[in-house]
């Protein structure tokens, strides 16, 4: 069993004041710089609340994930072993800001819990902080054991919160993800001491995510996003469409959601709706719709080319993939390497071996240590077949 990426561990918004509400509107519309300003204002207004520090750390981490192309559910749900994925690249300033925010949040949470060990809000915030640090350890530092240890601490904090208050549905979100993640771990990882015999349950985790997505208060959106990622990994993409559509209505400037919708239609076997969805993104980009300026045209061409590839429409797929790779520098690193790989595979399916080899070589040039590059290298010796 391949392990699911720990990036699935949620970082829970829990908006409680105007600054955090405004910040998360920006956050979910991919406007991370504006979100960071709002969360820093939240800290200024409420310096003794751990939530503002959690929100700042959340934004720093997800801003870097966005830059690298690691927010798409294709990355979270891929079948590649997570131990081979390279870490994100954060600046020393970003690392310090993240660490300072986490440290301050933990100190404030510990202070409150020493006064009242049954403070459900402090337990909830503590779980958020540990979940953030787990994500960071996994995605940036590639410290696997540290990530799982913090994830376990996060689950325990939220389990205690819901034990005290069974109606605290928002606090069940992280428990659901933890159930799913540990239920997906190889047997060897389940033997780690800090997992303390907790084996997880994938279906129970999915059911918990659905509960929070349907009935949660502040964390419904987080739960919906994570549920979609998990269902996509489970090859149940058709079940995600209503959730993605609802998120698009709420966050219309988030172009990744629309690209996800196209991919999910494609994986569900609905080619027409998949192509209509990606063509709508193209139209929104061309008509200068708010929020779509940062979206590279090459990203749209890759998404459409990838869908066409899976439906064996090879000539139009090559046209789109060639357009995407012609200016690959405009793409995030992940999309760039997969665009070259997919172009090579499409050429191989067309029997155009010379062009395929060149595309595979470019995959190696872009990211020689990536999983996509290793896959491309294998096709240089034996052509891709499907």
Secondary structure as GFF3:
##gff-version 3
##sequence-region A 1 386
A	DSSP	three_ten_helix	6	8	.	.	.	ID=ss1
A	DSSP	alpha_helix	18	28	.	.	.	ID=ss2
A	DSSP	alpha_helix	32	45	.	.	.	ID=ss3
A	DSSP	alpha_helix	50	68	.	.	.	ID=ss4
A	DSSP	alpha_helix	73	76	.	.	.	ID=ss5
A	DSSP	three_ten_helix	82	84	.	.	.	ID=ss6
A	DSSP	alpha_helix	92	115	.	.	.	ID=ss7
A	DSSP	alpha_helix	120	136	.	.	.	ID=ss8
A	DSSP	pi_helix	137	141	.	.	.	ID=ss9
A	DSSP	alpha_helix	144	164	.	.	.	ID=ss10
A	DSSP	three_ten_helix	169	171	.	.	.	ID=ss11
A	DSSP	alpha_helix	172	183	.	.	.	ID=ss12
A	DSSP	alpha_helix	187	190	.	.	.	ID=ss13
A	DSSP	three_ten_helix	193	195	.	.	.	ID=ss14
A	DSSP	alpha_helix	202	215	.	.	.	ID=ss15
A	DSSP	alpha_helix	220	233	.	.	.	ID=ss16
A	DSSP	three_ten_helix	237	240	.	.	.	ID=ss17
A	DSSP	alpha_helix	241	250	.	.	.	ID=ss18
A	DSSP	alpha_helix	255	267	.	.	.	ID=ss19
A	DSSP	alpha_helix	271	286	.	.	.	ID=ss20
A	DSSP	alpha_helix	297	310	.	.	.	ID=ss21
A	DSSP	alpha_helix	314	326	.	.	.	ID=ss22
A	DSSP	three_ten_helix	328	330	.	.	.	ID=ss23
A	DSSP	alpha_helix	333	350	.	.	.	ID=ss24
A	DSSP	alpha_helix	353	366	.	.	.	ID=ss25
A	DSSP	alpha_helix	371	379	.	.	.	ID=ss26
###
